[in-house]
Amino acid sequence: MEYVKTRTIMTKSDQGSKWFGIDYHMNLYKGCSFGCIYCDSRSDCYHISDFDIVKTKVDALEILEQELSSKSYRGVVSFGTLSDPYNLEEKHLELTRNALKLIAKYGFGVSIDTKSDLILRDIDLLKKIAENNSVIIKISICVSDDDMAKKLEPGVISSSKRFEVLRKLREENLYSGVLMTPVLPFLTDTEENIRSIIKKSKHADAKFIYTKMGVNLRTNQRQYYYEKLDELFPGLSLDYKSVYGNRYFCTSMQYRHLFELFLNLCHENGILTEMDEIINDYKKEIPMNKQISLF
């Protein structure tokens, strides 16, 4: 574990709440130990050196409490946009758990992206937060097959276990669904994979599935991804280079067919897919008496 100095923990969203209705971004950790070969957070634009080494910030919780207490708008705070908040270090450091306690204390909402079952430890806090504000949990699952998932995400629990995590969150009435990103050309962009993820998501009572049906490849991350492809799937990087070159967003060559299939199947199963619909569905109005009591 490395510690880095910082002046801020929580920053205002620069996307105008378009990404899952997020009002504030927060990353308690820098880097990740899960080793997902496609992770966009390796890109140079995020300035995270030695990405596989998890780092945290000096006095993170003290700074966070100062920032939360100073905000007049109790919006939704995002955990995990760059680094999974439930990485392997969280089990003993409990930075995420203690941050959730502060979120609950000051009446903010929360948005969490994770691939870990450690989130189940914090169901008590998530339910407490949901009493006064909005909660949305996105379980990241890009491939249904556990063997393929192990290759693409070597440090993560199996996809089967992630679907089980989703089911348990929904049993606790926490608003949860699947982040089906990325969809990897030549690997996971198959009708079989899309159908399986939707079927298992429905069985787990997912409220939504969100996807862009492609993968981001930027400077540094592209090189890392191609190196891993050469190790795991020899020759596949040449197909990427031939089709996509240095393109930033690599859309599946079967985009139209797969996205239409995705939309139709989700509609048939009552699963939301559109960003605006998801935001409107999970965001709640804070009753005036509760809003007043927060101050």
C-alpha positions as CSV (number, residue, x, y, z in Angstrom):
1,M,0.0,0.0,0.0
2,E,1.3,3.4,-1.0
3,Y,-0.1,6.7,0.4
4,V,-0.3,9.9,-1.7
5,K,-1.1,13.4,-0.6
6,T,-4.2,15.2,-1.9
7,R,-6.1,18.4,-1.2
8,T,-9.5,17.1,-2.3
9,I,-11.4,13.8,-2.3
10,M,-14.8,14.8,-3.8
11,T,-15.2,16.7,-7.1
12,K,-18.2,18.1,-8.9
13,S,-19.3,16.0,-11.9
14,D,-18.3,17.6,-15.1
15,Q,-20.9,15.7,-17.1
16,G,-23.9,17.5,-15.7
17,S,-25.2,14.4,-14.0
18,K,-25.6,12.6,-17.4
19,W,-23.7,9.6,-16.2
20,F,-26.2,7.8,-13.9
21,G,-27.2,11.1,-12.4
22,I,-23.9,11.5,-10.5
23,D,-23.4,14.9,-8.8
24,Y,-20.0,14.3,-7.3
25,H,-17.0,12.0,-8.1
26,M,-14.9,10.4,-5.4
27,N,-12.0,7.9,-5.6
28,L,-10.6,6.9,-2.3
29,Y,-8.1,4.6,-4.0
30,K,-5.8,5.0,-7.0
31,G,-4.9,1.9,-9.0
32,C,-6.5,-1.6,-8.7
33,S,-5.3,-5.1,-8.0
34,F,-8.0,-6.9,-10.1
35,G,-5.9,-7.0,-13.3
36,C,-8.7,-6.6,-15.8
37,I,-6.9,-6.5,-19.2
38,Y,-9.3,-3.9,-20.7
39,C,-9.4,-1.3,-17.9
40,D,-9.7,2.2,-19.3
41,S,-8.3,3.6,-16.1
42,R,-4.8,2.6,-17.3
43,S,-5.0,5.4,-19.9
44,D,-2.4,8.1,-19.7
45,C,-5.1,10.8,-19.3
46,Y,-5.9,9.7,-15.8
47,H,-2.2,10.0,-14.7
48,I,-2.2,6.8,-12.5
49,S,1.3,5.4,-12.5
50,D,1.9,1.8,-11.5
51,F,-1.8,1.1,-11.9
52,D,-1.6,-2.5,-10.4
53,I,-0.3,-1.1,-7.1
54,V,-3.2,0.2,-5.0
55,K,-2.6,3.6,-3.4
56,T,-4.8,5.6,-1.1
57,K,-4.8,9.2,0.0
58,V,-3.4,10.6,3.2
59,D,-6.2,11.8,5.6
60,A,-8.8,10.8,3.1
61,L,-11.7,10.4,5.5
62,E,-10.9,13.7,7.3
63,I,-10.8,15.6,4.0
64,L,-14.0,13.9,2.9
65,E,-15.9,14.9,6.0
66,Q,-14.9,18.5,5.6
67,E,-16.1,18.5,2.0
68,L,-19.4,16.7,2.8
69,S,-20.2,19.1,5.7
70,S,-19.5,22.1,3.5
71,K,-21.8,21.2,0.6
72,S,-25.3,22.8,0.5
73,Y,-26.6,20.3,-2.1
74,R,-26.9,16.7,-0.9
75,G,-26.4,15.0,-4.3
76,V,-25.3,11.5,-5.4
77,V,-21.6,10.7,-4.8
78,S,-20.0,8.2,-7.1
79,F,-17.6,5.5,-5.8
80,G,-15.5,3.6,-8.3
81,T,-15.4,5.5,-11.6
82,L,-11.6,5.0,-11.8
83,S,-10.7,2.3,-9.2
84,D,-13.0,-0.3,-7.7
85,P,-13.9,0.8,-4.2
86,Y,-13.9,-2.8,-3.0
87,N,-10.4,-3.8,-4.1
88,L,-8.5,-6.3,-2.2
89,E,-7.1,-3.7,0.2
90,E,-10.5,-2.5,1.3
91,K,-11.2,-5.6,3.3
92,H,-8.8,-4.5,6.0
93,L,-8.6,-0.7,5.4
94,E,-12.3,-0.2,5.3
95,L,-12.0,3.3,3.7
96,T,-15.1,2.7,1.6
97,R,-17.1,1.5,4.5
98,N,-16.1,4.5,6.6
99,A,-16.8,6.9,3.7
100,L,-20.3,5.4,3.4
101,K,-20.8,6.1,7.1
102,L,-20.1,9.8,6.4
103,I,-22.3,9.7,3.3
104,A,-25.1,8.5,5.6
105,K,-24.3,11.0,8.3
106,Y,-24.6,14.0,6.0
107,G,-27.5,12.7,3.9
108,F,-25.9,12.3,0.5
109,G,-26.9,9.6,-2.1
110,V,-24.5,7.1,-3.5
111,S,-23.6,5.5,-6.8
112,I,-21.3,2.5,-6.7
113,D,-19.5,0.5,-9.5
114,T,-17.9,-2.7,-8.4
115,K,-16.9,-6.3,-9.4
116,S,-16.6,-7.4,-5.8
117,D,-18.8,-9.4,-3.3
118,L,-17.3,-7.3,-0.5
119,I,-20.1,-4.8,-1.1
120,L,-22.4,-7.2,0.7
121,R,-20.6,-6.3,3.9
122,D,-22.0,-2.8,3.6
123,I,-25.6,-3.6,3.0
124,D,-26.5,-2.1,6.4
125,L,-25.1,1.3,5.4
126,L,-26.5,1.3,1.9
127,K,-30.0,0.7,3.3
128,K,-29.5,3.5,5.8
129,I,-28.4,5.9,3.0
130,A,-31.4,4.8,0.9
131,E,-33.8,5.8,3.7
132,N,-33.0,9.5,2.9
133,N,-31.5,9.7,-0.5
134,S,-30.8,7.8,-3.7
135,V,-28.7,4.6,-4.1
136,I,-27.7,2.9,-7.3
137,I,-25.3,-0.1,-7.5
138,K,-23.8,-1.2,-10.8
139,I,-22.3,-4.7,-10.8
140,S,-19.8,-4.9,-13.7
141,I,-20.2,-8.0,-15.8
142,C,-18.9,-8.1,-19.4
143,V,-19.0,-11.8,-20.0
144,S,-21.2,-14.6,-18.7
145,D,-18.8,-17.5,-19.1
146,D,-16.7,-17.9,-15.9
147,D,-13.7,-19.3,-17.8
148,M,-13.5,-16.4,-20.2
149,A,-14.0,-14.0,-17.3
150,K,-11.0,-15.5,-15.5
151,K,-8.8,-14.7,-18.5
152,L,-10.1,-11.1,-18.9
153,E,-10.4,-10.3,-15.2
154,P,-7.9,-12.5,-13.3
155,G,-8.3,-11.0,-9.9
156,V,-12.1,-10.8,-9.8
157,I,-14.7,-13.2,-8.5
158,S,-16.5,-15.2,-11.2
159,S,-19.3,-13.7,-13.2
160,S,-21.6,-16.3,-11.6
161,K,-20.7,-15.0,-8.1
162,R,-21.3,-11.4,-9.3
163,F,-24.8,-12.4,-10.4
164,E,-25.4,-13.8,-7.0
165,V,-24.2,-10.5,-5.4
166,L,-26.7,-8.7,-7.6
167,R,-29.5,-11.1,-6.5
168,K,-28.7,-10.5,-2.8
169,L,-28.6,-6.7,-3.2
170,R,-32.0,-6.8,-4.9
171,E,-33.4,-9.0,-2.1
172,E,-32.5,-6.2,0.2
173,N,-34.5,-3.8,-2.1
174,L,-31.4,-1.9,-3.1
175,Y,-31.6,-0.4,-6.6
176,S,-29.0,-2.5,-8.6
177,G,-28.3,-3.7,-12.1
178,V,-25.5,-4.6,-14.5
179,L,-22.9,-2.5,-16.2
180,M,-22.2,-4.6,-19.3
181,T,-19.1,-2.7,-20.2
182,P,-16.9,-3.1,-22.1
183,V,-18.1,-5.4,-24.9
184,L,-14.9,-6.7,-26.5
185,P,-14.8,-7.1,-30.2
186,F,-13.9,-10.7,-31.3
187,L,-14.3,-11.9,-27.7
188,T,-17.5,-11.1,-25.9
189,D,-19.5,-9.5,-28.7
190,T,-21.5,-12.7,-29.4
191,E,-25.2,-13.3,-29.4
192,E,-24.7,-16.1,-26.9
193,N,-22.9,-13.9,-24.4
194,I,-25.5,-11.1,-24.7
195,R,-28.4,-13.5,-24.3
196,S,-26.8,-15.2,-21.3
197,I,-26.1,-11.9,-19.5
198,I,-29.7,-10.8,-19.9
199,K,-31.1,-14.1,-18.8
200,K,-28.9,-14.2,-15.7
201,S,-29.6,-10.6,-14.9
202,K,-33.3,-11.2,-15.1
203,H,-33.0,-14.2,-12.8
204,A,-31.1,-11.9,-10.3
205,D,-33.9,-9.3,-10.6
206,A,-31.7,-6.6,-12.2
207,K,-33.4,-3.2,-12.5
208,F,-31.2,-2.3,-15.5
209,I,-28.4,-3.3,-17.9
210,Y,-26.3,-0.5,-19.4
211,T,-23.9,-1.0,-22.3
212,K,-22.1,0.8,-25.1
213,M,-21.4,-2.3,-27.1
214,G,-17.7,-1.6,-27.5
215,V,-14.4,-0.8,-25.7
216,N,-12.3,2.3,-25.0
217,L,-8.7,2.1,-26.1
218,R,-6.5,5.1,-25.4
219,T,-2.8,5.8,-25.1
220,N,-1.0,3.3,-22.8
221,Q,-4.2,1.3,-22.2
222,R,-4.2,0.2,-25.9
223,Q,-0.6,-1.0,-25.7
224,Y,-1.3,-2.9,-22.4
225,Y,-4.5,-4.5,-23.9
226,Y,-2.7,-5.7,-27.0
227,E,0.1,-7.2,-25.0
228,K,-2.4,-9.2,-22.9
229,L,-4.3,-10.3,-26.1
230,D,-1.0,-11.6,-27.5
231,E,-0.5,-13.6,-24.3
232,L,-4.0,-15.0,-24.1
233,F,-5.3,-15.0,-27.7
234,P,-2.3,-15.0,-30.0
235,G,-2.9,-13.1,-33.2
236,L,-6.0,-11.3,-32.0
237,S,-4.2,-7.9,-31.6
238,L,-3.5,-7.9,-35.3
239,D,-7.3,-8.1,-36.0
240,Y,-7.8,-5.1,-33.7
241,K,-5.1,-3.1,-35.4
242,S,-6.4,-4.0,-38.8
243,V,-10.0,-3.0,-38.1
244,Y,-9.6,-0.2,-35.6
245,G,-6.1,1.3,-35.9
246,N,-5.7,4.0,-33.3
247,R,-9.4,4.6,-32.9
248,Y,-10.5,5.6,-29.3
249,F,-13.8,3.8,-29.1
250,C,-13.9,0.4,-30.8
251,T,-17.5,-0.5,-31.6
252,S,-18.3,-4.2,-32.2
253,M,-18.5,-5.0,-35.9
254,Q,-21.9,-6.6,-35.0
255,Y,-23.1,-3.5,-33.3
256,R,-26.5,-3.1,-35.1
257,H,-27.5,-6.7,-34.7
258,L,-26.3,-7.1,-31.1
259,F,-27.7,-3.8,-29.9
260,E,-31.1,-4.5,-31.4
261,L,-31.1,-7.9,-29.8
262,F,-30.0,-6.4,-26.5
263,L,-32.8,-3.8,-26.5
264,N,-35.5,-6.3,-27.5
265,L,-34.6,-8.9,-25.0
266,C,-34.3,-6.3,-22.2
267,H,-37.7,-4.8,-23.1
268,E,-39.3,-8.3,-23.1
269,N,-37.8,-8.9,-19.6
270,G,-38.7,-5.5,-18.1
271,I,-35.1,-4.4,-17.7
272,L,-34.2,-0.8,-18.3
273,T,-31.5,0.1,-20.8
274,E,-31.7,3.9,-21.4
275,M,-29.6,6.2,-19.2
276,D,-32.4,8.8,-18.7
277,E,-34.9,6.0,-17.8
278,I,-32.5,4.5,-15.2
279,I,-31.8,7.9,-13.6
280,N,-35.5,8.7,-13.4
281,D,-36.2,5.3,-12.0
282,Y,-33.7,5.3,-9.1
283,K,-33.6,9.0,-8.1
284,K,-35.9,9.8,-5.3
285,E,-37.3,13.1,-4.0
286,I,-36.1,13.7,-0.5
287,P,-39.2,14.5,1.7
288,M,-39.1,18.1,2.9
289,N,-39.1,17.1,6.6
290,K,-36.0,14.8,6.0
291,Q,-34.2,17.4,3.9
292,I,-34.7,20.0,6.6
293,S,-33.4,17.6,9.3
294,L,-30.1,17.2,7.5
295,F,-29.1,20.8,8.2
